Amino acid sequence: MLLTITILLFLSLIIYLLLVPMVLVVDTSNDQYYVQMKGVARADVIKDDKEIFIIKLKLFFLKFYIHPLKAKKEKKSEIRKAGKVDKKIKKLSFRTVVKIMRSFKVQKFYMNIDTGDCITNSKLYPVFAFLNYQFGGFHINYKGQNALVLAVENRPIRIIKSFFNI
C-alpha cells in the first residue's frame, strides 16, 4: 500500500513538472528580468552596486543569492591527467531547433525604440508599420525612449515533443 502511494505521488510529481508553465520575462521599463517555473522555482536578475548583477533564486520556500561575477579564490593547483576524454556531442539539426523555437508562446511583446537619428527612425517607420500589421507591438519614437517588454511561455512537455515526430 505504501509503495503504491509513493509511486503515485512520484508519477504525479513528474506529470506536474512536465505540464507546469515556464515563463521568461524581460521588462526593461520596470527593470524586471526573470525565469520562472510557476509554483516551483524563480530566478531573478537584480542590479547591484558592487557587482554588475546578482541572481536571486527562489526554490519552493528557500532563497539563494548567486554572485556569478564574484572573483573566486584560487585553490592549490590540481594535477590533471593529460589524456583527452572523448565525448560524443550530438548536434541538433536546424529543423529541431526551429521546432523548439515554435514551441514557445509569446504572451506579451512591446518594443519602443529611438535610434537617436531621425533619418534612421523615419526609415524604420514603414518596417515597423508592416510588422504592426502582421504581429503588433513595434513602436518608433523621437523622444529618446527605449523599452522592451517580452514575456515568453513554454512547457517542458512541448520541448520534449519537439524532439520527436509527434
C-alpha positions in Angstrom: 0.0 0.0 0.0 2.8 2.4 0.9 4.7 1.5 -2.2 1.6 2.2 -4.4 1.1 5.6 -2.8 4.8 6.5 -3.2 4.7 5.5 -6.9 1.5 7.5 -7.5 3.0 10.6 -5.8 6.2 10.3 -7.8 4.3 9.9 -11.1 2.0 12.9 -10.2 5.1 15.0 -9.4 6.7 14.1 -12.8 3.4 14.9 -14.6 3.2 18.2 -12.8 6.8 19.1 -13.7 6.1 18.3 -17.4 2.9 20.4 -17.5 3.9 23.4 -15.4 4.4 26.5 -17.4 7.9 28.1 -17.6 7.9 31.9 -18.1 10.8 34.2 -19.3 10.1 37.9 -18.7 12.3 40.7 -19.9 11.0 44.2 -19.0 13.5 47.0 -19.4 11.0 49.7 -18.4 10.5 48.2 -14.9 13.9 46.5 -14.7 12.4 43.0 -14.3 14.3 40.1 -15.7 13.4 36.6 -14.5 12.8 33.0 -15.4 10.0 31.3 -13.5 8.7 27.7 -13.3 5.4 28.5 -11.7 5.0 27.1 -8.2 8.5 25.5 -8.2 11.3 28.0 -8.8 12.1 31.5 -9.9 15.4 33.1 -10.8 15.6 37.0 -10.8 18.5 39.0 -12.2 19.0 42.0 -9.9 21.2 45.1 -10.4 23.9 45.6 -7.8 26.3 48.5 -7.0 29.4 46.4 -6.2 28.9 43.8 -8.9 27.1 44.2 -12.2 24.3 41.8 -11.2 23.2 39.2 -8.7 20.9 36.2 -9.4 18.2 35.7 -6.7 17.0 32.1 -6.8 13.8 31.0 -5.1 13.2 27.3 -4.9 9.9 26.5 -3.2 10.4 28.4 0.1 14.2 28.7 0.1 16.1 31.8 -1.2 19.6 31.8 -2.6 21.8 34.6 -3.9 24.3 33.7 -6.5 27.1 36.1 -7.4 28.3 34.8 -10.8 30.9 37.6 -11.4 32.5 37.5 -8.0 36.2 36.7 -8.1 36.8 33.2 -6.8 39.7 32.4 -4.5 42.4 30.4 -6.3 42.8 26.9 -4.9 46.0 24.9 -5.0 46.8 23.7 -8.4 45.5 20.3 -9.1 47.3 17.8 -11.3 45.1 16.7 -14.1 45.5 13.8 -16.4 47.0 14.8 -19.8 44.8 12.3 -21.7 41.9 13.5 -23.7 38.4 12.4 -22.9 36.4 11.7 -26.0 32.8 13.0 -25.5 30.4 12.5 -28.3 28.3 15.5 -28.7 25.1 15.1 -30.6 24.4 18.2 -32.6 20.8 19.4 -33.1 19.6 19.8 -36.6 18.2 23.1 -37.8 14.8 21.6 -38.2 14.8 20.5 -34.5 15.9 24.0 -33.4 13.0 25.5 -35.4 10.6 23.1 -33.8 11.8 24.0 -30.3 11.5 27.8 -31.1 8.0 27.3 -32.4 7.0 25.6 -29.1 7.4 28.9 -27.3 4.4 31.1 -27.0 4.8 34.9 -26.8 2.5 36.2 -24.0 3.4 39.9 -24.2 5.5 41.9 -26.6 6.1 45.6 -26.8 9.2 47.4 -28.3 9.5 51.1 -28.3 12.8 52.4 -29.7 14.6 55.6 -30.7 17.8 55.1 -32.7 19.0 58.7 -31.9 19.0 59.5 -35.6 15.8 60.9 -37.1 16.7 59.7 -40.6 17.1 56.1 -39.4 13.9 56.4 -37.3 12.0 57.5 -40.4 13.4 54.6 -42.4 12.3 52.1 -39.7 8.8 53.6 -39.5 7.4 51.7 -42.6 9.1 48.5 -41.5 7.5 48.8 -38.0 4.2 49.7 -39.6 4.3 46.5 -41.6 5.4 44.4 -38.5 2.5 46.0 -36.5 0.1 44.9 -39.2 1.4 41.3 -39.0 2.3 40.9 -35.3 1.9 44.1 -33.3 3.9 45.7 -30.5 6.5 47.6 -32.5 6.8 51.4 -32.0 9.2 54.2 -33.1 9.6 57.4 -31.1 11.6 60.5 -31.5 11.9 61.2 -27.7 15.0 59.1 -26.8 13.0 56.4 -25.1 13.9 52.7 -25.4 11.8 49.9 -23.9 11.3 46.2 -24.4 8.7 44.1 -22.7 8.8 40.4 -23.6 7.1 37.6 -21.8 7.5 34.1 -23.3 5.9 30.9 -22.0 6.6 27.2 -22.7 6.0 23.9 -21.0 8.6 21.1 -20.8 6.3 18.6 -22.5 6.2 20.8 -25.6 10.0 21.0 -25.7 10.2 17.2 -25.4 7.6 16.7 -28.1 9.6 18.9 -30.5 12.4 16.3 -30.4 10.1 13.6 -31.7 7.9 13.4 -34.7 4.5 13.6 -33.0 
